[in-house]
């Protein structure tokens, strides 16, 4: 299009000079005519040079390679609401050779852009033969109202606690990611900055993490860095594709592991069977420093999931059927985790995005006097199994998870009344798209059967997508708690909470 415009300019200029040549009728006019002819010839040469440069540049644009980035997530994690459009970027050496003393050249009706938005990647800031840089963001503003909770609670050992109930509006989280590949499309990098603004002042309120990895084959990819242990579905790269924005049922929160440093591998064993396995330092590295970590790799976690009917389970294996499956999609999964934990390697009580080993009344296992007997625990072994199943069809989804956790091999100082702990529980989530791509309703609940109480929760909520796009939506929900054993500043629930909580989130995620 740009070449065509340059040629049109040449014709217009020539037409404008013809009348002047036609009126050359005297000797002075002859001189003027010669000058005009020289100017026309000079203008023609300049236009031909510009045409040649533009044709060469446009030819290089057409040859710009499109590279595929290796991912530490299965193929189903990419957003599929809209197909990605190819991105064309001018080579830096071609731009540098454009003459600086000549007027700018119009490129047509479409403006030149240096990056574009691609679902599943975010904004492609740079793409060339040597690599790619994508930028993505997860953030939300939360209104939280805990005033419906009872103002205090008593734990299983008769200790009484007053609750600090909240009603506030916060930019609850901001997660900025920089990711892509370098030199080889199979070599992947990802760096993220993650904040929890309700935890201002805590050691891990701002976390910088990431990973490096290499894609060897569809069945084998290797990574190292910071990642969530695949203890449950919610810690197996499904975030943020949940029904409840950035909060789990209390059972899932009680049993799960968290983010830690380690190595992991994933891949597709068959078209319908996939895995992820990780070896790590401990259950949660956020909020502690390296000298607090054990000197051995003593944490192992693995997940295996089977998708027999369609070979996928929606975007990122997430919860709910926003994708609207025309054929019933099914998934069955199993997770197992074991870890040797020490009192020294535990994060602070309200550590950002952290998990703690707790008794079912909310008491921290590694606290100073957990059983109110004067003794405390220095070391313990954690074992947790998770079994899950789900089905999605025409916007409807029914998904469930069963948990079992053993904590034993205690090294205790002073008297404690137990030699081991066993807790089990479940969660169930049901959802439906009332209006495809626009409005979703859901209900979820969970219960824990523990040695020191049987807490449970129930949630009713809705998600509204005003742009018919998954990247921006509004979530509102009511949560009923019965003696919650989990909580913290970044969560809507609170340890010991009993009663109603309401929250509304305004969410951007791409």
HUQUIVEN-V310058 format. One record per residue. N is the residue number from 1. RES is the residue in one letter. SS is DSSP state (alpha for helix, beta for strand, coil for the rest). Layout:
n:N res:RES ss:SS
n:N res:RES ss:SS
//
This chain:
n:1 res:X ss:coil
n:2 res:X ss:alpha
n:3 res:X ss:alpha
n:4 res:X ss:alpha
n:5 res:X ss:alpha
n:6 res:X ss:alpha
n:7 res:X ss:alpha
n:8 res:X ss:alpha
n:9 res:X ss:alpha
n:10 res:X ss:alpha
n:11 res:X ss:alpha
n:12 res:X ss:alpha
n:13 res:X ss:alpha
n:14 res:X ss:alpha
n:15 res:X ss:alpha
n:16 res:X ss:alpha
n:17 res:X ss:alpha
n:18 res:X ss:alpha
n:19 res:X ss:alpha
n:20 res:X ss:alpha
n:21 res:X ss:alpha
n:22 res:X ss:alpha
n:23 res:X ss:coil
n:24 res:X ss:coil
n:25 res:X ss:coil
n:26 res:X ss:coil
n:27 res:X ss:alpha
n:28 res:X ss:alpha
n:29 res:X ss:alpha
n:30 res:X ss:alpha
n:31 res:X ss:alpha
n:32 res:X ss:alpha
n:33 res:X ss:alpha
n:34 res:X ss:alpha
n:35 res:X ss:alpha
n:36 res:X ss:alpha
n:37 res:X ss:alpha
n:38 res:X ss:alpha
n:39 res:X ss:alpha
n:40 res:X ss:alpha
n:41 res:X ss:alpha
n:42 res:X ss:alpha
n:43 res:X ss:alpha
n:44 res:X ss:alpha
n:45 res:X ss:alpha
n:46 res:X ss:alpha
n:47 res:X ss:alpha
n:48 res:X ss:alpha
n:49 res:X ss:alpha
n:50 res:X ss:alpha
n:51 res:X ss:alpha
n:52 res:X ss:alpha
n:53 res:X ss:alpha
n:54 res:X ss:alpha
n:55 res:X ss:alpha
n:56 res:X ss:alpha
n:57 res:X ss:alpha
n:58 res:X ss:alpha
n:59 res:X ss:alpha
n:60 res:X ss:alpha
n:61 res:X ss:alpha
n:62 res:X ss:alpha
n:63 res:X ss:coil
n:64 res:X ss:coil
n:65 res:X ss:coil
n:66 res:X ss:coil
n:67 res:X ss:coil
n:68 res:X ss:coil
n:69 res:X ss:coil
n:70 res:X ss:coil
n:71 res:X ss:coil
n:72 res:X ss:coil
n:73 res:X ss:coil
n:74 res:X ss:coil
n:75 res:X ss:alpha
n:76 res:X ss:alpha
n:77 res:X ss:alpha
n:78 res:X ss:coil
n:79 res:X ss:coil
n:80 res:X ss:coil
n:81 res:X ss:coil
n:82 res:X ss:coil
n:83 res:X ss:coil
n:84 res:X ss:coil
n:85 res:X ss:coil
n:86 res:X ss:coil
n:87 res:X ss:coil
n:88 res:X ss:coil
n:89 res:X ss:coil
n:90 res:X ss:coil
n:91 res:X ss:coil
n:92 res:X ss:alpha
n:93 res:X ss:alpha
n:94 res:X ss:alpha
n:95 res:X ss:alpha
n:96 res:X ss:alpha
n:97 res:X ss:alpha
n:98 res:X ss:coil
n:99 res:X ss:coil
n:100 res:X ss:coil
n:101 res:X ss:coil
n:102 res:X ss:coil
n:103 res:X ss:coil
n:104 res:X ss:coil
n:105 res:X ss:coil
n:106 res:X ss:coil
n:107 res:X ss:coil
n:108 res:X ss:coil
n:109 res:X ss:coil
n:110 res:X ss:coil
n:111 res:X ss:coil
n:112 res:X ss:coil
n:113 res:X ss:coil
n:114 res:X ss:coil
n:115 res:X ss:coil
n:116 res:X ss:beta
n:117 res:X ss:beta
n:118 res:X ss:beta
n:119 res:X ss:coil
n:120 res:X ss:coil
n:121 res:X ss:coil
n:122 res:X ss:beta
n:123 res:X ss:beta
n:124 res:X ss:beta
n:125 res:X ss:beta
n:126 res:X ss:beta
n:127 res:X ss:beta
n:128 res:X ss:beta
n:129 res:X ss:coil
n:130 res:X ss:coil
n:131 res:X ss:beta
n:132 res:X ss:beta
n:133 res:X ss:beta
n:134 res:X ss:beta
n:135 res:X ss:beta
n:136 res:X ss:beta
n:137 res:X ss:beta
n:138 res:X ss:beta
n:139 res:X ss:beta
n:140 res:X ss:beta
n:141 res:X ss:beta
n:142 res:X ss:beta
n:143 res:X ss:beta
n:144 res:X ss:beta
n:145 res:X ss:beta
n:146 res:X ss:beta
n:147 res:X ss:beta
n:148 res:X ss:beta
n:149 res:X ss:beta
n:150 res:X ss:coil
n:151 res:X ss:coil
n:152 res:X ss:beta
n:153 res:X ss:beta
n:154 res:X ss:beta
n:155 res:X ss:coil
n:156 res:X ss:coil
n:157 res:X ss:coil
n:158 res:X ss:coil
n:159 res:X ss:coil
n:160 res:X ss:beta
n:161 res:X ss:beta
n:162 res:X ss:beta
n:163 res:X ss:coil
n:164 res:X ss:coil
n:165 res:X ss:coil
n:166 res:X ss:coil
n:167 res:X ss:beta
n:168 res:X ss:beta
n:169 res:X ss:beta
n:170 res:X ss:beta
n:171 res:X ss:beta
n:172 res:X ss:beta
n:173 res:X ss:beta
n:174 res:X ss:beta
n:175 res:X ss:beta
n:176 res:X ss:beta
n:177 res:X ss:beta
n:178 res:X ss:beta
n:179 res:X ss:beta
n:180 res:X ss:beta
n:181 res:X ss:beta
n:182 res:X ss:beta
n:183 res:X ss:coil
n:184 res:X ss:coil
n:185 res:X ss:coil
n:186 res:X ss:coil
n:187 res:X ss:beta
n:188 res:X ss:beta
n:189 res:X ss:beta
n:190 res:X ss:beta
n:191 res:X ss:beta
n:192 res:X ss:beta
n:193 res:X ss:beta
n:194 res:X ss:beta
n:195 res:X ss:beta
n:196 res:X ss:beta
n:197 res:X ss:alpha
n:198 res:X ss:alpha
n:199 res:X ss:alpha
n:200 res:X ss:coil
n:201 res:X ss:coil
n:202 res:X ss:coil
n:203 res:X ss:coil
n:204 res:X ss:coil
n:205 res:X ss:coil
n:206 res:X ss:beta
n:207 res:X ss:beta
n:208 res:X ss:beta
n:209 res:X ss:beta
n:210 res:X ss:beta
n:211 res:X ss:beta
n:212 res:X ss:beta
n:213 res:X ss:beta
n:214 res:X ss:beta
n:215 res:X ss:beta
n:216 res:X ss:beta
n:217 res:X ss:beta
n:218 res:X ss:coil
n:219 res:X ss:coil
n:220 res:X ss:beta
n:221 res:X ss:beta
n:222 res:X ss:beta
n:223 res:X ss:beta
n:224 res:X ss:beta
n:225 res:X ss:beta
n:226 res:X ss:beta
n:227 res:X ss:beta
n:228 res:X ss:beta
n:229 res:X ss:coil
n:230 res:X ss:coil
n:231 res:X ss:coil
n:232 res:X ss:coil
n:233 res:X ss:alpha
n:234 res:X ss:alpha
n:235 res:X ss:alpha
n:236 res:X ss:coil
n:237 res:X ss:coil
n:238 res:X ss:coil
n:239 res:X ss:coil
n:240 res:X ss:coil
n:241 res:X ss:coil
n:242 res:X ss:coil
n:243 res:X ss:coil
n:244 res:X ss:coil
n:245 res:X ss:coil
n:246 res:X ss:coil
n:247 res:X ss:coil
n:248 res:X ss:coil
n:249 res:X ss:coil
n:250 res:X ss:alpha
n:251 res:X ss:alpha
n:252 res:X ss:alpha
n:253 res:X ss:alpha
n:254 res:X ss:alpha
n:255 res:X ss:alpha
n:256 res:X ss:coil
n:257 res:X ss:coil
n:258 res:X ss:coil
n:259 res:X ss:beta
n:260 res:X ss:beta
n:261 res:X ss:beta
n:262 res:X ss:beta
n:263 res:X ss:beta
n:264 res:X ss:beta
n:265 res:X ss:beta
n:266 res:X ss:beta
n:267 res:X ss:beta
n:268 res:X ss:beta
n:269 res:X ss:coil
n:270 res:X ss:coil
n:271 res:X ss:coil
n:272 res:X ss:coil
n:273 res:X ss:beta
n:274 res:X ss:beta
n:275 res:X ss:beta
n:276 res:X ss:beta
n:277 res:X ss:beta
n:278 res:X ss:beta
n:279 res:X ss:beta
n:280 res:X ss:beta
n:281 res:X ss:coil
n:282 res:X ss:coil
n:283 res:X ss:coil
n:284 res:X ss:coil
n:285 res:X ss:coil
n:286 res:X ss:coil
n:287 res:X ss:coil
n:288 res:X ss:coil
n:289 res:X ss:coil
n:290 res:X ss:alpha
n:291 res:X ss:alpha
n:292 res:X ss:alpha
n:293 res:X ss:coil
n:294 res:X ss:coil
n:295 res:X ss:coil
n:296 res:X ss:coil
n:297 res:X ss:coil
n:298 res:X ss:coil
n:299 res:X ss:beta
n:300 res:X ss:beta
n:301 res:X ss:beta
n:302 res:X ss:beta
n:303 res:X ss:beta
n:304 res:X ss:beta
n:305 res:X ss:beta
n:306 res:X ss:beta
n:307 res:X ss:coil
n:308 res:X ss:coil
n:309 res:X ss:coil
n:310 res:X ss:coil
n:311 res:X ss:coil
n:312 res:X ss:coil
n:313 res:X ss:coil
n:314 res:X ss:coil
n:315 res:X ss:alpha
n:316 res:X ss:alpha
n:317 res:X ss:alpha
n:318 res:X ss:coil
n:319 res:X ss:coil
n:320 res:X ss:coil
n:321 res:X ss:coil
n:322 res:X ss:coil
n:323 res:X ss:coil
n:324 res:X ss:coil
n:325 res:X ss:coil
n:326 res:X ss:coil
n:327 res:X ss:coil
n:328 res:X ss:coil
n:329 res:X ss:beta
n:330 res:X ss:beta
n:331 res:X ss:beta
n:332 res:X ss:beta
n:333 res:X ss:beta
n:334 res:X ss:beta
n:335 res:X ss:beta
n:336 res:X ss:beta
n:337 res:X ss:beta
n:338 res:X ss:beta
n:339 res:X ss:beta
n:340 res:X ss:beta
n:341 res:X ss:beta
n:342 res:X ss:beta
n:343 res:X ss:coil
n:344 res:X ss:coil
n:345 res:X ss:coil
n:346 res:X ss:coil
n:347 res:X ss:coil
n:348 res:X ss:coil
n:349 res:X ss:coil
n:350 res:X ss:coil
n:351 res:X ss:coil
n:352 res:X ss:coil
n:353 res:X ss:coil
n:354 res:X ss:coil
n:355 res:X ss:coil
n:356 res:X ss:coil
n:357 res:X ss:coil
n:358 res:X ss:beta
n:359 res:X ss:coil
n:360 res:X ss:coil
n:361 res:X ss:coil
n:362 res:X ss:coil
n:363 res:X ss:coil
n:364 res:X ss:beta
n:365 res:X ss:coil
n:366 res:X ss:coil
n:367 res:X ss:coil
n:368 res:X ss:coil
n:369 res:X ss:coil
n:370 res:X ss:coil
n:371 res:X ss:coil
n:372 res:X ss:coil
n:373 res:X ss:coil
n:374 res:X ss:coil
n:375 res:X ss:coil
n:376 res:X ss:beta
n:377 res:X ss:beta
n:378 res:X ss:beta
n:379 res:X ss:beta
n:380 res:X ss:beta
n:381 res:X ss:beta
n:382 res:X ss:beta
n:383 res:X ss:beta
n:384 res:X ss:beta
n:385 res:X ss:beta
n:386 res:X ss:beta
n:387 res:X ss:beta
n:388 res:X ss:beta
n:389 res:X ss:beta
n:390 res:X ss:beta
n:391 res:X ss:beta
n:392 res:X ss:beta
n:393 res:X ss:beta
n:394 res:X ss:coil
n:395 res:X ss:coil
n:396 res:X ss:beta
n:397 res:X ss:beta
n:398 res:X ss:beta
n:399 res:X ss:beta
n:400 res:X ss:beta
n:401 res:X ss:beta
n:402 res:X ss:beta
n:403 res:X ss:beta
n:404 res:X ss:beta
n:405 res:X ss:beta
n:406 res:X ss:beta
n:407 res:X ss:beta
n:408 res:X ss:beta
n:409 res:X ss:beta
n:410 res:X ss:beta
n:411 res:X ss:beta
n:412 res:X ss:beta
n:413 res:X ss:beta
n:414 res:X ss:coil
n:415 res:X ss:coil
n:416 res:X ss:coil
n:417 res:X ss:coil
n:418 res:X ss:coil
n:419 res:X ss:coil
n:420 res:X ss:coil
n:421 res:X ss:beta
n:422 res:X ss:beta
n:423 res:X ss:beta
n:424 res:X ss:beta
n:425 res:X ss:beta
n:426 res:X ss:beta
n:427 res:X ss:beta
n:428 res:X ss:beta
n:429 res:X ss:beta
n:430 res:X ss:beta
n:431 res:X ss:beta
n:432 res:X ss:beta
n:433 res:X ss:beta
n:434 res:X ss:beta
n:435 res:X ss:beta
n:436 res:X ss:coil
n:437 res:X ss:coil
n:438 res:X ss:coil
n:439 res:X ss:beta
n:440 res:X ss:beta
n:441 res:X ss:beta
n:442 res:X ss:beta
n:443 res:X ss:beta
n:444 res:X ss:beta
n:445 res:X ss:beta
n:446 res:X ss:beta
n:447 res:X ss:beta
n:448 res:X ss:beta
n:449 res:X ss:beta
n:450 res:X ss:beta
n:451 res:X ss:coil
n:452 res:X ss:coil
n:453 res:X ss:beta
n:454 res:X ss:coil
n:455 res:X ss:coil
n:456 res:X ss:beta
n:457 res:X ss:beta
n:458 res:X ss:beta
n:459 res:X ss:beta
n:460 res:X ss:beta
n:461 res:X ss:beta
n:462 res:X ss:beta
n:463 res:X ss:beta
n:464 res:X ss:beta
n:465 res:X ss:coil
n:466 res:X ss:coil
n:467 res:X ss:coil
n:468 res:X ss:coil
n:469 res:X ss:coil
n:470 res:X ss:coil
n:471 res:X ss:coil
n:472 res:X ss:beta
n:473 res:X ss:beta
n:474 res:X ss:beta
n:475 res:X ss:beta
n:476 res:X ss:beta
n:477 res:X ss:beta
n:478 res:X ss:beta
n:479 res:X ss:beta
n:480 res:X ss:beta
n:481 res:X ss:beta
n:482 res:X ss:beta
n:483 res:X ss:coil
n:484 res:X ss:coil
n:485 res:X ss:coil
n:486 res:X ss:coil
n:487 res:X ss:coil
n:488 res:X ss:coil
n:489 res:X ss:coil
n:490 res:X ss:coil
n:491 res:X ss:coil
n:492 res:X ss:coil
n:493 res:X ss:coil
n:494 res:X ss:coil
n:495 res:X ss:coil
n:496 res:X ss:coil
n:497 res:X ss:coil
n:498 res:X ss:coil
n:499 res:X ss:beta
n:500 res:X ss:beta
n:501 res:X ss:beta
n:502 res:X ss:beta
n:503 res:X ss:beta
n:504 res:X ss:beta
n:505 res:X ss:beta
n:506 res:X ss:beta
n:507 res:X ss:beta
n:508 res:X ss:beta
n:509 res:X ss:beta
n:510 res:X ss:coil
//
